[in-house]
Amino acid sequence: MDKITEIRIEEIKDYENNEFYYYIYCVKDTGERIEVGKSKSKPQCYKQISIYN
C-alpha cells in the first residue's frame, strides 16, 4: 500500500497573468503527486496526533 509522505502548500504568484493562489498537493512514497486543489484564500494547517493502545 502506498503511503503519503508529505502534504505541501505552495504560494503561487503569477505576475504575467495576474493570478495569486495556493496550490495544495500530496506526495506518495512512490514519488507520485496527487493534486488536492487550488485556493484563493490561505489554507490553515494543524497537526492532529492520535494514540491507539
C-alpha positions as CSV (number, residue, x, y, z in Angstrom):
1,M,0.0,0.0,0.0
2,D,1.4,3.4,-0.9
3,K,1.8,6.0,1.9
4,I,1.5,9.7,1.8
5,T,4.9,11.1,2.9
6,E,4.1,14.8,2.7
7,I,1.4,17.4,2.1
8,R,2.6,20.6,0.5
9,I,1.1,24.0,0.1
10,E,2.8,26.4,-2.3
11,E,2.0,30.0,-2.7
12,I,1.9,30.9,-6.4
13,K,2.4,34.5,-7.6
14,D,1.9,34.6,-11.4
15,Y,2.5,38.3,-12.3
16,E,2.2,37.8,-16.0
17,N,-1.4,36.5,-15.7
18,N,-2.1,38.5,-12.5
19,E,-3.0,35.3,-10.6
20,F,-2.3,34.7,-6.9
21,Y,-3.3,31.4,-5.3
22,Y,-2.2,28.5,-3.1
23,Y,-1.5,25.1,-4.8
24,I,-2.1,22.1,-2.5
25,Y,-0.9,18.6,-3.2
26,C,0.3,15.3,-1.6
27,V,3.4,13.2,-2.4
28,K,3.3,9.4,-2.0
29,D,6.4,7.4,-1.1
30,T,6.5,6.3,-4.7
31,G,7.1,9.9,-5.8
32,E,3.6,10.2,-7.3
33,R,1.9,13.7,-6.8
34,I,-1.8,13.9,-6.1
35,E,-3.3,17.3,-6.7
36,V,-5.7,18.3,-4.0
37,G,-6.6,21.7,-5.5
38,K,-6.1,25.4,-5.6
39,S,-7.3,28.0,-3.1
40,K,-7.5,31.8,-3.4
41,S,-7.5,32.1,0.4
42,K,-4.6,31.0,2.6
43,P,-5.3,27.5,4.0
44,Q,-5.0,26.9,7.7
45,C,-2.9,23.9,8.8
46,Y,-2.9,22.0,12.0
47,K,-1.4,18.8,13.4
48,Q,-3.5,16.1,14.9
49,I,-2.0,13.3,16.9
50,S,-3.9,10.1,17.7
51,I,-2.6,7.4,20.1
52,Y,-4.1,4.0,19.9
53,N,-3.5,1.4,22.6
